[in-house]
Amino acid sequence: MAVEFTEANFDELALKSEKPVLIDFWAEWCGPCRMIGPLVDEIHNEYEGKAVVGKVNIDQHPNIAAKYGVRNIPTVLFLKGGEMVDKSVGAVPKSALTEKLEAQL
């Protein structure tokens, strides 16, 4: 299961990570989010030890979404060294997400 980012752990787990970070911004009511959620979990398992892969529920943690200007979900952000280096908006195939993550390794 992917890491659950919260306002309490976001700085430590995402911004201070020495590994690349993939963050899926989602909500319970979002159909396309439910489509890519399982893909994000698969990526978490496949990249364990190489990258931090997690999710932010925008209803529970709106400040994180606001900080990155997330207006549409699902939005997947890619961070490296605490900085956003890439992003993907909408339901995309797993290969599109792993390609962007691979570019950060």
N, C-alpha and C positions, 0 to 999 in steps of 0.2 A: 504494500500500500504506500502510495506517495506521501511525502512529508506534508503535514498540515501547517502552513504558515499562518501565524497570528501576529497581531500587533506586538505581543509580548516577545515573540521569538524571531521576528523577521530580520532585525539587524544582525543578530548573532548567526542565524542559519543561512541567510541569503546574502546580505551585504558584506559580511566578514569572511565568507567562504573562500577558500583558496582554489576550489574547484568551480567549473562552470555551473550555473544555476538555471534551471528551466522552471518557470512559474506559470501555472495554469490558473487564470482568473475565471471563476465560474459562479453559478448560482443554482439552487435546487430546481427552480422553475424554468430553467433554460434547456430546451430540447437539444440543440446542438452541443451544449456543454455535456449532456449525458452521453452523447455519441463519442466525444473525445476523452472523457474521463477515464474509461478503461484503457485507452491507448497510453495515457499519461502514466497510469499504474504499471503497464507493461514496460514502458521506457524506464521508469524508476527501478524496476527489477533488473533490467538489462544493463543499466549504467551504474549500478551500485558500486561505490568505491571510486568511480571516475567522475561523477557529476552529482549534484544535489537536484532532485526532481520533486516538485511539490505543487500544492494548490492553495489558492486563496479564495475563500468564500466571500464574495463582494458584499453580501448582505450582512455578514457578521463582522467584516473588517473593511468598511468602506474607505478608511483613511489610506490604506495601502493602495487601493485602486485609484483613488484621487491623486496620490503622489505621482503615479505613472501615467495619469491622463487616460485611464482605461474607460472608454465610453461604450464599447460594444463587447459582448461576450459570446463565445469564449475568445479570450485574448491570451496568447502565450508569449511571455517575455523571456528573453535570454540575457542573463547577466554574467559578466566576467569582471572580477576585481571590484565588485560592487557597482559597476556601471552597466546600463542597458546597452547591449551590442546588437540586438536583433529582436524582431517580434513577428508574430503571426496572428492574424485576426480571422475568426470564423472557424468552422469545422473543416479541418484539413486532414489529409491522409497521414498516417503515422510516419511514413517515409519523409514527408515534408518537415516534420518536427525533428526526426533523428538527423536529417541532413544539416539542419541549422545547429543542432547540438554538437554534432561531429566537428563542425567548423570551429567550435570553441575549445575543443580538446587539445 
